[in-house]
Amino acid sequence: MGDFKMGSKTVMSQSGTSNPTWGANVPTGTIIQTVSGERTTTATCDAGSTNSDPGSDWVDVLSVNITPSSGTKCMIMIDAIVGTSGASGYALVRVLRDSTQLNKIDGRTYGWESLAAPDTETSTPYSRIIYDTHGANGSTQVTYKIQLGRQNASYDVFIGRSYSGSDNTYSSSRSTTMTIMEIAG
């Protein structure tokens, strides 16, 4: 097929029978690649208390790798449920690119979501979209990661199920997903 050009700019290329690939001049906003991950088991934070940043007791919930091109951005979409109890303190959830916490406001010490249930047997939805300028150069893999922590050292917190872990109508469980779309910038 060869190259598809707009003016003098190569937008898409193909060689022989291989699949077409985006060229160096893909239009801004184009989705270049999508990767995703799913965790189908519960993650539990049952150690320490994470009232400091960075806490030493964060639990890795789900990691997804991508090798983005230079000059692009990544949109990270997360969907999960968090199990905590009104009596147990807060569940803490944060998202990292490699070791850097995302969406932390400049000048602030803490930059994670604190989730607390209004009752003793609930699961709290956790959905998040983050638009990240990754800084990778096209040959460097980037790892995005969801982590779980707890505010109260006396009570465990969970991702993927309610606090009680019961299998009934008000105490649900479901998988945790993360989808990353690389977008031309």
Secondary structure, DSSP 8 states (H G I E B T S, - for coil): -EEEEETTEEEEEE-TTS--EE-TT--TT-EEEEEEEEE-S-EEE-SS---SSS-S--EEEEEEEE---TT-EEEEEEEEEEEE-TTS--EEEEEEETTEESS--TT-S--SEEE--SSSSEEEEEEEEEEE-----SSS-EEEEEEEEES-TTS-EEESB-SS---BTTB-B--EEEEEEEE--
